[in-house]
Structures are given as structure tokens and as C-alpha cells.
Amino acid sequence: MDVISPGDPRYDEARALFNAMIDKRPAVIAGCATPEDVADALDLARREGYEVAVRAGGHSVAGMSTNDGGLVVDVRPMKHVEVDPTTRQARVGAGVTWGEFDRAAQEHGLATTGGRVSTTGVAGFTLGGGSGWLERSHGLACDNLVSVDLVTADGRQVTASEDENPELFWGLHGGGGNFGVATSFVFRLHPVGPIVTAGLLLWPGEAATDVARLYRDVAGTAPDELGSGLVFITGPPEEFVPPHLQGQTLVAVVGMWDGDIDDGADAMAPLRALAPEVDLVGPMPYTDFQCLIDDPPGMRNYWSAEYHDEFPDAALDVFVKYGFERQSPLAQQILFPWGGAVARVPEDATPMTKRSARWITHPFAVWEDPADTDRNVEWARAFRRDIARYTNGGVYLNFVGDEGQDRVRAAYGDEKYGRLATLKREWDPGNVFRGNHNVRPA
Ligand SMILES: Cc1cc2nc3c(=O)[nH]c(=O)nc-3n(C[C@H](O)[C@H](O)[C@H](O)COP(=O)(O)OP(=O)(O)OC[C@H]3O[C@@H](n4cnc5c(N)ncnc54)[C@H](O)[C@@H]3O)c2cc1C
């Protein structure tokens, strides 16, 4: 175990998370390279009375993977990726990011549903469900789990799979970091790429309503191979954006086709008919597409999300209005279509409820200056209030910060929350792992 404490020259780098809003000072950051290190770290926390947080990729927007004055189990040293092209499975250490996993799997032309941003940690992402571009053809990341190795609150090493500790395995399909420290994951892989039709289409703000309506109709009925999102952005000062669009509100479609390259071009054709001013869709390596929307760390972030069964014009009007009312040029207003393989998983098969939702809205406030915090946070909250009458009451927890216990319950529904609470009592009765969207022990 590599212990980093205040005063260590590595301390500030080790404690930093993706979201610059989070500035916490743990007493101990325990770098863990093995399950034994994790057990030692948990033992130290128990003896010294430290509160525990578990950290992998550091992308928790609410900063739940760190704390003030406690101990952080930092799994980043667990960096192994072993891909078996014969069985189409990969064993992945808990410290691996999606970029690292994707590159290793793509050497064999394989992939599984992963983060839309390559720096996200495999661990936190998957335990929270795991929504990515491949989800409509292959399900969420958690739907592709074969097994998970964990260290429990009392230091035991256990495996969860269909055959071993199956109820625990069920809980790991979206139940988050509530039940132990995951040290490695085995995933099912699928042939993907390595070249896919993918990219970005951009229109000026004047076209927003037309584009949004067409997008809803196209993406809502598209084959499962089309993974996409509708995004409001501010035209960045980049070469690919014509000067008259830079600094302006733009509407974009980002997407990829998980299949034949020419079929992908056909799938994008209806959107191209609306004459985007920028068309960067074409054949590209899947690993490049997976980095296309990588954001720099060090910005301030506040996000929320809602599920929708339908997205009528009136809901789209609210969505578009808030696209224009973003409070920072870095903020995004995002609409993702669900359905496909996500919805084909039976409701009881995982803790996540309302997987039949057809759409997710995801107000994504990002800004730089601390003085702009209140108006950015209020923007996301106001969108939630105005879109409330079109939601189905469910929520995808990976896309929200700390929005209280009611939202955790809403993500699972009362019955499945109860089942998770019983599981929590079995594996973590003292709620050692409470730095998360917390399920309280029954
Ligand atoms: C820029 C950005 C883009 C994102 N894009 C997507 C997306 O496309 N789809 C999506 O679904 N989500 C997305 N997310 C959300 C992300 O999946 C969650 O925040 C996830 O929890 C991050 O995992 P992490 O390991 O990077 O985070 P961390 O901050 O390290 O961990 C987050 C939480 O996960 C748990 N955890 C982490 N590691 C372990 C472990 N080894 N064992 C047990 N529990 C653990 C802990 O409870 C911890 O509090 C994105 C986040 C960011 C910042």
C-alpha cells in the first residue's frame, strides 16, 4: 500500500478529482495495487476511525470518491487489462480508464459499452450502470459483466457472478460502490470497428427546433446500431468551426453506427438532409471516436438528469429553451435516446428501474469562474423543474450529483431499494461504504 498524506509532494495531485468544485483533504490516500492492499487500507481505516471513500477514475461529479479527514482507497494502481479474443472476454483492473480498456480490446477488434469520455474510470462507471454509445446494441456496461472481484468491508476477498454470490452480483448491476471495493471486472466483448462511421454534425442555433424534432424522430426509431446524442454547445474557437459560428449557440448531433460503414452513412442520411454547416461524420477508428468529446479536467461541473417515456414537442421546446439559456460557453444541454438492448433487459434483472425509458435529458453545467457557480447550478435545477411534468420519475444516478436520498430511491424504486438494503445489511452492515449514492443497510 502506497500511503500519501498531507505534506507528501504527491498529495495535491493525488487528491484532485475531475470536478474542480471538489476540494477535499483526506488524511490518507491509500494507493492500492492488490486486493491485499485494499484489505490493509480498510483495516487501517477501522483502527484509526477514518471515514472511507473509494476512488478509481475520479469522475464522480458530486466528489463522492474523496472526503475531508478520512481515508481514500485509491485503486488507480490496479492497471491490468487482459483480453482473451477466443472467449471474447476481458479481465480489467479497477484502476483502468475507458480509454485504456478500449485501446487494449480494439487490438482484437473488440469492445464493450464504455464511457463516452475516455478518462472515466471503468470501476465507478460500471458499478453505476454504464451508459455509452454502444448501449443500444450491447446494453449498459453492467449488462456485460461476467464477474466482479471485491474486497468486502471486513476485508474478505469474494467473487460475484451468476454462480458465486449471485444476489451480490445482481446488486453490482447499478447498485454502485455500496457493497465492497471492486478490484477487477470480467466483461463480455463484442466485435466493434475498428473503423466505424461516426462523428459530429453541427447546425446554427436558428435551426435548433427543426433539428431537435427531426433528431427525435430519427433517433427514436433508429436501429439499435445507432448510438447518438443531441447536444447544445457554444461554437468553440476551433479550426473545424467556421468563424461565424464560433461563440454562438449551436446544435449538434454526435453519433456512431455499430456496424457496416456504408449502413452507418445511410443511417445518418436523414439528418444530413437538414444541411448541417459542419459535417465531420465519416469512417474513423472507434478509439478516436471514444475520445471525441473528452473534456479537460479542472473545470467546475454541476449536472442533473431525468428519464422520459415520451418526448413530445412541448418537452422538446423546454429542452431547446434551456439549450439557449446555458450560463457558460462550456455548458451542454444533452438528450440521449435509450431503448434497444438497454430496454430488453428484464426489469427484475438489475437494480436499475424504469430501463424502458426512451429518453434521458442531461443538463450538463460546466464553467470556470467560481463567481458563476450559482447561476450555472440554478440553470440545471430550473430545467429539472420545467421538464418535470414530462418525466417518468426514474433517474440514472451516474448522471447526477448528490441530490438526496429520494433520488437514490427513485433510481431503484421502493421494492428494489429494499432488496439492495437487505444486501447492504449482509455485506456492509456498518455502512463503511457510504461515500456513494448510498443504500442504507436494512
Ligand atoms: C466527463 C464525464 C463524462 C461522463 N460520461 C458518462 C457517460 O457517458 N456515461 C455514464 O454512465 N457516466 C458518465 N459519467 C459519470 C461517471 O460514470 C460516474 O461519475 C462514475 O461514478 C465515474 O467513475 P470513476 O471511477 O471515474 O469515478 P470515481 O470518482 O473514482 O468513483 C465514483 C464512485 O464510484 C464508486 N467506485 C469507484 N471505484 C470503485 C471501486 N473500485 N469499488 C467500489 N466502488 C467504486 C465509489 O462509490 C465512488 O464514489 C461521466 C463523468 C464525467 C466526469
The ligand as a Tripos MOL2 file, in Angstrom:
@<TRIPOS>MOLECULE
LIG
   53    58     1     0     0
SMALL
NO_CHARGES

@<TRIPOS>ATOM
      1 C1        -16.6120   13.9770  -18.1320 C.3       1 LIG1
      2 C2        -17.5030   12.8670  -17.6680 C.ar      1 LIG1
      3 C3        -18.1930   12.0980  -18.5840 C.ar      1 LIG1
      4 C4        -19.0370   11.0700  -18.1580 C.ar      1 LIG1
      5 N1        -19.7100   10.3390  -19.0970 N.ar      1 LIG1
      6 C5        -20.5100    9.3280  -18.6990 C.ar      1 LIG1
      7 C6        -21.1860    8.5120  -19.6430 C.ar      1 LIG1
      8 O1        -21.0780    8.7040  -20.8450 O.2       1 LIG1
      9 N2        -21.9660    7.5200  -19.1840 N.ar      1 LIG1
     10 C7        -22.1200    7.2550  -17.8400 C.ar      1 LIG1
     11 O2        -22.8060    6.3120  -17.4900 O.2       1 LIG1
     12 N3        -21.4970    8.0260  -16.9340 N.ar      1 LIG1
     13 C8        -20.7110    9.0440  -17.3170 C.ar      1 LIG1
     14 N4        -20.0760    9.8050  -16.3820 N.ar      1 LIG1
     15 C9        -20.3650    9.5730  -14.9620 C.3       1 LIG1
     16 C10       -19.4400    8.5120  -14.4090 C.3       1 LIG1
     17 O3        -19.7160    7.2660  -14.9740 O.3       1 LIG1
     18 C11       -19.6150    8.3810  -12.8960 C.3       1 LIG1
     19 O4        -19.3300    9.6020  -12.2890 O.3       1 LIG1
     20 C12       -18.7310    7.2770  -12.3510 C.3       1 LIG1
     21 O5        -19.0210    7.0760  -10.9790 O.3       1 LIG1
     22 C13       -17.2810    7.6380  -12.5020 C.3       1 LIG1
     23 O6        -16.4670    6.5680  -12.1900 O.3       1 LIG1
     24 P1        -14.9500    6.8400  -11.7970 P.3       1 LIG1
     25 O7        -14.3510    5.5520  -11.4060 O.co2     1 LIG1
     26 O8        -14.2920    7.6610  -12.8210 O.co2     1 LIG1
     27 O9        -15.1780    7.8070  -10.5560 O.3       1 LIG1
     28 P2        -14.7090    7.9200   -9.0510 P.3       1 LIG1
     29 O10       -14.9680    9.3410   -8.7020 O.co2     1 LIG1
     30 O11       -13.3410    7.4060   -8.8430 O.co2     1 LIG1
     31 O12       -15.7250    6.9860   -8.3170 O.3       1 LIG1
     32 C14       -17.0850    7.3100   -8.2450 C.3       1 LIG1
     33 C15       -17.7710    6.3820   -7.2640 C.3       1 LIG1
     34 O13       -17.7260    5.0680   -7.7720 O.3       1 LIG1
     35 C16       -17.5080    4.1430   -6.7250 C.3       1 LIG1
     36 N5        -16.2710    3.4200   -7.0170 N.ar      1 LIG1
     37 C17       -15.2310    3.7980   -7.7830 C.ar      1 LIG1
     38 N6        -14.3090    2.8200   -7.8300 N.ar      1 LIG1
     39 C18       -14.7870    1.8060   -7.0850 C.ar      1 LIG1
     40 C19       -14.3070    0.5110   -6.7630 C.ar      1 LIG1
     41 N7        -13.1380    0.0480   -7.2130 N.pl3     1 LIG1
     42 N8        -15.0700   -0.2830   -5.9730 N.ar      1 LIG1
     43 C20       -16.2540    0.1460   -5.4800 C.ar      1 LIG1
     44 N9        -16.7560    1.3730   -5.7550 N.ar      1 LIG1
     45 C21       -16.0250    2.1780   -6.5540 C.ar      1 LIG1
     46 C22       -17.4380    4.9230   -5.4300 C.3       1 LIG1
     47 O14       -18.7070    4.9110   -4.8130 O.3       1 LIG1
     48 C23       -17.1130    6.3260   -5.8940 C.3       1 LIG1
     49 O15       -17.6620    7.3180   -5.0400 O.3       1 LIG1
     50 C24       -19.1950   10.8190  -16.7810 C.ar      1 LIG1
     51 C25       -18.4960   11.5900  -15.8450 C.ar      1 LIG1
     52 C26       -17.6470   12.6040  -16.2730 C.ar      1 LIG1
     53 C27       -16.9340   13.4560  -15.2580 C.3       1 LIG1
@<TRIPOS>BOND
     1     1     2 1
     2     2     3 ar
     3     2    52 ar
     4     3     4 ar
     5     4     5 ar
     6     4    50 ar
     7     5     6 ar
     8     6     7 ar
     9     6    13 1
    10     7     8 2
    11     7     9 ar
    12     9    10 ar
    13    10    11 2
    14    10    12 ar
    15    12    13 ar
    16    13    14 ar
    17    14    15 1
    18    14    50 ar
    19    15    16 1
    20    16    17 1
    21    16    18 1
    22    18    19 1
    23    18    20 1
    24    20    21 1
    25    20    22 1
    26    22    23 1
    27    23    24 1
    28    24    25 2
    29    24    26 1
    30    24    27 1
    31    27    28 1
    32    28    29 2
    33    28    30 1
    34    28    31 1
    35    31    32 1
    36    32    33 1
    37    33    34 1
    38    33    48 1
    39    34    35 1
    40    35    36 1
    41    35    46 1
    42    36    37 ar
    43    36    45 ar
    44    37    38 ar
    45    38    39 ar
    46    39    40 ar
    47    39    45 ar
    48    40    41 1
    49    40    42 ar
    50    42    43 ar
    51    43    44 ar
    52    44    45 ar
    53    46    47 1
    54    46    48 1
    55    48    49 1
    56    50    51 ar
    57    51    52 ar
    58    52    53 1
@<TRIPOS>SUBSTRUCTURE
     1 LIG1         1 GROUP 0 **** ****
